[in-house]
Amino acid sequence: MTRIERFGWRGAVEPGIGRVVSAHGDYYHLVCNEAEGEILARKKKSAFGRMKTVAPDDMNGAKKSELQASEPLKPITGDFVRFRHNAQGDSMILEVLPRFSHFERRDPAARRTSQTLAVNFDTLFIMMSLNEDFSTARISRYLALAEDIGEGEAVVVLTKADLWRDGDEAFVDELVETIAGRARLMRISALTGEGMDAVREYAAPGKTLAFVGSSGVGKSTLLNTLAGEAWAATQEIQEWSGKGRHTTTSRELVMLPSGAMVIDTPGVREIGMVGEADPVVAKGVSTHRWRT
């Protein structure tokens, strides 16, 4: 098996195929068969410029969503790309290859456009913690967006099960009803190990997991547990707020010792659909033990 196949590539093995493991402004770190470790690459400007659009019949100008659809896909972490290798300097990304799965929300800065959060994953872990973050409304919104993710599978992961208290059964029953067969539900605790065997079933060689959820739900902690070492800095829940501190600020694809990969995404505050007026906001919509 070649290196790019170990990183999840499913197509014909050809020169010049890489996978984006991180992005930093105009620069991208790729893994590929052409070199060990990671190589640095930039986008070829002429390949990623905005394409010309035909004016609509009403001549009022194209909507933002129409302009967005006319643009070539921009590479993000998890993408497979075709590139021109340069062993003496920066390589050049020529195109983004078709994605077999994707998860996107409404762009908080532009209501008519979407923002892609994760691509080319086999399993999407929609994560929520058993503390002040608990919100069945938010999970319902995540699952609605996950109805069109392509070949990926959505799994709802209820984290921090060690915080379980008497009476929480009612909240979990409500969550089960909200999920209503649309996804598997797992309850886990990285602290006690509860449910971790079920998580590891998904972390098979060549498979990619994507973690999405609000800041502080335990994405980085779960990554650390699966990796067996501190891949990401985490901090304990603040007692006064019940929340973990935000730790992940950019997407990164991490190779686990099992041979699986994880795309760890920054905390999501708003989870909205393109064109809607009011998205669900992470703060102030919970339905857990501190609320009626």
CORMO-V455565 format. One line per field, one symbol per residue. ss: DSSP state (H for helix, E for strand, C for the rest). psi: psi as a letter, one per 30 degrees, with the letter a starting at -180 (. if undefined). burial: 1 if it has 24 or more other C-alpha atoms within 12 Angstrom, else 0. Layout:
ss->???
psi->???
burial->???
//
This chain:
ss->CCHHHHCCCCCCCCCCEEEEEEEECCEEEEEECCCCCCEEEEECHHHCCCCCCCCCCCCCCCCHHHHHHHCCCCCCCCCEEEEECCCCCCEEEEEECCCCEEEEEEECCEEEEEEEEEECCCEEEEEEECCCCCCHHHHHHHHHHHHHCECCEEEEEEECHHHCCCCCHHHHHHHHHHHCCCCEEEECCCCCCCCHHHHHCCCCCCCEEEEEECCCCCHHHHHHHHHCCCCCCCCCCCCCCCCCCCCCCCCEEEECCCCCEEEECCCCCEECCCCCCCCEECCCCCCCCCCC
psi->kleeefgfkfakjlkgklkkflkjbgkkklkaffllbklkllkjeffglklkkkklefgglkleeeeeffkkkkklkfkklkljkjffaklkkelklkkfllkllkkffjefllkkeklhkekjjjkklibffkjfeeeeeeeefffigbflkkkkjjlhffgklkffeeeeeeeeeeehgflkkkkljfeffkffeeefffhlkflkkkklllkgfgeeeeeeeefgliekklklkkeffgklkkekflkkkkklfffllkjkllkkekjlkkflejlkkekgglgafgl.
burial->0011111111000001111111100011111111000111111100000000000000000000000000001111111111111000001111111011111111110001111111111111111111111111111111111100100111111111101100000011001101100011111111000001001101111111111111111111111111100011010010000011111101111111001111111111111111000011111011110000
//
